[in-house]
Amino acid sequence: MTDTSLDPVPGSGPRTPPGTGAGTAHLGDDPAAPWRRSAKPGTRGRKQGALLRLRDEIPFRTRVVLACTGIAGLVVVWLLAAAWSSGAVVVPTPLATWNAFTDYWRSGELSTDLSASAVRVAEGYTISMVVGIVLGVAIGSFRSIEAFWESPIGFLRYIPATALTPLFLLWLGIDESPKIALIIAGTVFYNILMIADVTRAVPRELITASYTLGAGRLRVLCRVILPHSWPGIIDVARINLAAAWLMLVVAELLAAQDGLGYRMIQSQRFLQYGRMFAILLIFAVIGMFSDLALRGLRTLVAPWARP
């Protein structure tokens, strides 16, 4: 006895087994076929512009052009503000600011002030970062240390550092010590908390895998947690460096005989608007080069963590 279930029915043409043949190829082989048929003409394979891609690289030449355009925009705004300034609101022109800068340079005061301010920031911020790395990594790695330090740091960080200036002057005198102490007080708590967050971001799987492979606690800390945290620690240093310069200016407003902040106050007393703007631009240039240097250090230390 033969099976006639697949025999052709008269007038219907040849039949094919279920799931085979041309009758099912266009229905089951490509699940996205109905969506493609419903897509509008001209939308398939649309290419995104390089400037608007999410988290994608852009050509180096385009980056340079955009950066120069942004700086040119600032200069245009500056020129308009200088043209419209009148009365008590005085904005010097870029040319007047450049002339004031050259006078400041030729007088020899610029090198003295820049050196004094740079040394104060370097000393104070280095101490702040060392304390921030030690305590931040410890807080982010050990729950017991976090429980001990979280409350004191949360209490102290809400005290404005500038309010401590009179106390520092009474305790430490009018030499360099109160200026450095103010820079430390104004940055150390933020460094600690931000570095602790960076350390907490180390994947738990890496730590567990290291323990599984036989690594001890100290080895995991030095070979897993710290290397993974270095890019974030450098970013913390880059971000909070601006706060160090802010604290420096506040420190040099009182009991200082040199420094960029001190010279700013001197220029304000004699209505030297050009020199004031020149000092502001010096701060901006220092910050820009410091930022680029720390970005380069981040790439050098952890090229695998490039965003």
RAGI-V619758 format. One record per residue. N is the residue number from 1. RES is the residue in one letter. PHI is phi as a letter, one per 20 degrees, with the letter a starting at -180 (NA if undefined). PSI is psi in whole degrees, -180 to 180 (none if undefined). NEAR is the number of other C-alpha atoms within 12 Angstrom. Layout:
# RAGI-V619758
N_RES_PHI_PSI_NEAR + N_RES_PHI_PSI_NEAR
This chain:
# RAGI-V619758
1_M_NA_132_3 + 2_T_d_150_6 + 3_D_e_122_7 + 4_T_d_16_9 + 5_S_f_-22_12 + 6_L_d_4_13 + 7_D_f_145_15 + 8_P_f_141_14 + 9_V_e_137_12 + 10_P_g_129_8 + 11_G_n_-4_8 + 12_S_d_-6_9 + 13_G_n_177_10 + 14_P_f_143_15 + 15_R_d_153_19 + 16_T_c_153_17 + 17_P_f_154_14 + 18_P_f_141_13 + 19_G_n_2_14 + 20_T_c_165_14 + 21_G_n_180_15 + 22_A_f_-19_15 + 23_G_f_-21_15 + 24_T_d_-4_15 + 25_A_f_-42_14 + 26_H_e_-6_16 + 27_L_d_-42_15 + 28_G_d_-20_16 + 29_D_f_-36_15 + 30_D_c_99_13 + 31_P_f_-24_13 + 32_A_e_2_13 + 33_A_g_-46_14 + 34_P_g_-37_13 + 35_W_f_-38_11 + 36_R_f_-37_15 + 37_R_f_-29_14 + 38_S_e_-8_12 + 39_A_f_148_13 + 40_K_f_146_11 + 41_P_f_137_10 + 42_G_n_-8_10 + 43_T_e_-16_12 + 44_R_f_128_13 + 45_G_m_27_10 + 46_R_f_134_9 + 47_K_e_128_11 + 48_Q_f_149_12 + 49_G_f_148_12 + 50_A_f_-29_15 + 51_L_f_-22_16 + 52_L_d_16_11 + 53_R_f_139_11 + 54_L_f_121_10 + 55_R_l_42_9 + 56_D_d_154_12 + 57_E_f_152_16 + 58_I_d_157_17 + 59_P_g_149_13 + 60_F_f_-40_12 + 61_R_f_-40_11 + 62_T_f_-40_14 + 63_R_f_-44_15 + 64_V_f_-43_13 + 65_V_f_-44_14 + 66_L_f_-39_16 + 67_A_f_-45_14 + 68_C_f_-36_14 + 69_T_f_-40_14 + 70_G_f_-42_14 + 71_I_f_-40_14 + 72_A_f_-36_14 + 73_G_f_-40_14 + 74_L_f_-41_15 + 75_V_f_-40_17 + 76_V_f_-44_16 + 77_V_f_-40_18 + 78_W_f_-45_22 + 79_L_f_-42_20 + 80_L_f_-41_16 + 81_A_f_-39_18 + 82_A_f_-36_24 + 83_A_f_-32_16 + 84_W_e_-5_16 + 85_S_f_143_16 + 86_S_a_158_11 + 87_G_m_-133_8 + 88_A_f_-23_9 + 89_V_e_100_13 + 90_V_d_124_20 + 91_V_c_114_28 + 92_P_f_154_28 + 93_T_f_162_26 + 94_P_g_-36_26 + 95_L_f_-43_19 + 96_A_f_-38_22 + 97_T_f_-40_27 + 98_W_f_-41_22 + 99_N_f_-40_21 + 100_A_f_-37_26 + 101_F_f_-44_28 + 102_T_f_-38_19 + 103_D_f_-41_18 + 104_Y_f_-39_29 + 105_W_f_-46_20 + 106_R_f_-27_13 + 107_S_f_-15_13 + 108_G_n_-5_15 + 109_E_f_-29_24 + 110_L_f_-47_29 + 111_S_f_-40_20 + 112_T_f_-47_21 + 113_D_f_-42_29 + 114_L_f_-42_28 + 115_S_f_-44_17 + 116_A_f_-45_28 + 117_S_f_-41_39 + 118_A_f_-40_31 + 119_V_f_-42_24 + 120_R_f_-44_36 + 121_V_f_-42_42 + 122_A_f_-45_26 + 123_E_f_-50_24 + 124_G_f_-44_34 + 125_Y_f_-30_41 + 126_T_f_-46_26 + 127_I_f_-42_27 + 128_S_f_-43_35 + 129_M_f_-38_39 + 130_V_f_-48_24 + 131_V_f_-41_26 + 132_G_f_-40_36 + 133_I_f_-46_36 + 134_V_f_-54_25 + 135_L_f_-38_31 + 136_G_f_-45_39 + 137_V_f_-39_38 + 138_A_f_-43_32 + 139_I_f_-40_31 + 140_G_f_-15_32 + 141_S_d_-31_34 + 142_F_c_124_21 + 143_R_f_-33_16 + 144_S_f_-43_12 + 145_I_f_-36_20 + 146_E_f_-44_25 + 147_A_f_-34_16 + 148_F_f_-43_15 + 149_W_e_-16_24 + 150_E_f_-45_24 + 151_S_f_-48_15 + 152_P_f_-42_16 + 153_I_f_-42_26 + 154_G_f_-31_17 + 155_F_f_-45_12 + 156_L_f_-30_19 + 157_R_f_-14_23 + 158_Y_e_-2_18 + 159_I_e_120_16 + 160_P_g_129_17 + 161_A_f_-34_32 + 162_T_f_-26_32 + 163_A_f_-16_17 + 164_L_e_-6_26 + 165_T_g_-48_34 + 166_P_f_-39_22 + 167_L_f_-42_17 + 168_F_f_-37_27 + 169_L_f_-37_25 + 170_L_f_-38_14 + 171_W_e_-40_15 + 172_L_d_-3_19 + 173_G_n_-163_19 + 174_I_d_18_23 + 175_D_e_-150_21 + 176_E_f_-23_29 + 177_S_g_-47_25 + 178_P_f_-30_34 + 179_K_f_-46_47 + 180_I_f_-40_41 + 181_A_f_-38_38 + 182_L_f_-39_41 + 183_I_f_-42_45 + 184_I_f_-47_43 + 185_A_f_-31_39 + 186_G_e_-10_41 + 187_T_c_-23_43 + 188_V_f_-39_39 + 189_F_f_-37_37 + 190_Y_f_-37_36 + 191_N_f_-43_42 + 192_I_f_-50_39 + 193_L_f_-41_35 + 194_M_f_-38_32 + 195_I_f_-35_42 + 196_A_f_-41_38 + 197_D_f_-39_26 + 198_V_f_-42_33 + 199_T_f_-38_37 + 200_R_f_-23_26 + 201_A_f_-5_24 + 202_V_f_127_27 + 203_P_g_133_17 + 204_R_f_-30_17 + 205_E_f_-37_13 + 206_L_f_-42_20 + 207_I_f_-44_29 + 208_T_f_-42_18 + 209_A_f_-37_15 + 210_S_f_-43_22 + 211_Y_f_-39_19 + 212_T_f_-36_13 + 213_L_e_1_12 + 214_G_n_8_13 + 215_A_f_143_18 + 216_G_e_177_17 + 217_R_f_-46_18 + 218_L_f_-38_17 + 219_R_f_-40_17 + 220_V_f_-40_25 + 221_L_f_-43_26 + 222_C_e_-31_20 + 223_R_d_-13_19 + 224_V_c_-58_27 + 225_I_f_-50_36 + 226_L_f_-50_33 + 227_P_g_-38_26 + 228_H_f_-25_31 + 229_S_e_-15_34 + 230_W_g_-44_33 + 231_P_g_-43_32 + 232_G_f_-36_37 + 233_I_f_-41_39 + 234_I_f_-37_36 + 235_D_f_-39_32 + 236_V_f_-45_37 + 237_A_f_-39_38 + 238_R_f_-39_31 + 239_I_f_-45_26 + 240_N_e_-5_36 + 241_L_f_-32_37 + 242_A_f_-38_25 + 243_A_f_-32_31 + 244_A_f_-42_43 + 245_W_f_-34_40 + 246_L_f_-46_31 + 247_M_f_-32_37 + 248_L_f_-46_45 + 249_V_f_-42_38 + 250_V_f_-41_33 + 251_A_f_-36_44 + 252_E_e_-8_38 + 253_L_f_-22_27 + 254_L_c_132_29 + 255_A_l_50_26 + 256_A_c_147_30 + 257_Q_d_-3_23 + 258_D_b_174_32 + 259_G_o_157_36 + 260_L_f_-39_43 + 261_G_f_-42_37 + 262_Y_f_-42_30 + 263_R_f_-29_35 + 264_M_f_-43_35 + 265_I_f_-39_27 + 266_Q_f_-42_23 + 267_S_f_-35_22 + 268_Q_f_-37_18 + 269_R_f_-33_13 + 270_F_d_13_13 + 271_L_l_41_18 + 272_Q_e_79_26 + 273_Y_f_-37_31 + 274_G_f_-44_30 + 275_R_f_-36_38 + 276_M_f_-45_33 + 277_F_f_-34_33 + 278_A_f_-40_33 + 279_I_f_-38_36 + 280_L_f_-42_24 + 281_L_f_-33_21 + 282_I_f_-43_29 + 283_F_g_-43_29 + 284_A_f_-42_17 + 285_V_f_-41_14 + 286_I_f_-45_22 + 287_G_f_-40_25 + 288_M_f_-45_18 + 289_F_f_-35_16 + 290_S_f_-42_26 + 291_D_f_-45_23 + 292_L_f_-38_18 + 293_A_f_-42_18 + 294_L_f_-33_27 + 295_R_f_-42_27 + 296_G_f_-39_19 + 297_L_f_-39_23 + 298_R_f_-44_28 + 299_T_f_-36_20 + 300_L_f_-43_16 + 301_V_f_-40_22 + 302_A_c_75_23 + 303_P_f_-23_16 + 304_W_f_-15_13 + 305_A_d_18_19 + 306_R_f_129_16 + 307_P_f_none_14
